[in-house]
Amino acid sequence: RITEITHDRVLVIPAPGEPARLPFWRGDGVGRPAELGAAIGAFNGELARLDRDKFELRCQEVGFDAFAVDNLWQLIS
């Protein structure tokens, strides 16, 4: 069981009777550049203003498959 998370350590104690789980890490990666985040936000904003047919066409233009299109539509709508 996690008792404390510091800037460089995760402190744990035994948790008898509980299944083992991997901890989730905060800030494990370096993240993405601000410019990429802004571009993703702008693209999502563009898509959010479209009706379903235009949304699908735009997603196909950038190479999304049907599964990705459906998932993104559910997220944005």
N, C-alpha and C positions, 0 to 999 in steps of 0.2 A: 504494500500500500504506500503510495506517495504521501509523504508528510510535508515536504517543502521543496520548492524549486527556487534555486538562486541563479545568479548570472552564470555560474559555471558548474553547478552540481544539482543532482536530483537526489534528495534524501528519502530513503524508503525504510519501512519496517516490515517484518514478516506478516502475512495475512493468511493465517491458517484457514483452510476450508474454502478459500476463494481461488478461482482459476487464474493462472498466470496471464498477464496481458503486457504487451509492449507499451511503454509510455509514449505519449505523443509529445513531440518536441516543438517548442515555440522558437521561432527564429533559427531553425536549423540550417536553412539555406540562405544564400545571399539576397534572395528576392529578385525582382526584375527592375530594370531601369524605369525611371519616372516617365520617360518618353513612350515606352512600350505600354505602360499602364494607361497613359492618356490616349494612345491610339486605340487600345482595346475599348476604352470607355466611349470614345467617339464612334467607333464602329457599332457598338451595342446601342448607342443612342440613335444612330442612323436606322438600324434594324427595327428599333422599337416604334418608330414612326410609320412603318410600312404595314399594309394589309398582308394577309397570309400569302396571297399569290406573288406579290412583289417581293416579300420576304424570302420566299423559296427561290425565286429567280436570282436575287442578290447573293444568297448563300451558295447557290450553284456556281455563280460567277467566280467565287473565291475558292471553289473546290470542296465544299462540304458535301458529305454523302447524306442520304436520306435520314439515317439515324442521328447524325449531328444536327441536321435541320430541325427534326422533331424535338430533340432535347433542348436546343437553343430557343425554339419557339415557346416551349413550356416554361423555360426560365424567364424569358422576357415578357411574355403576355400575362 
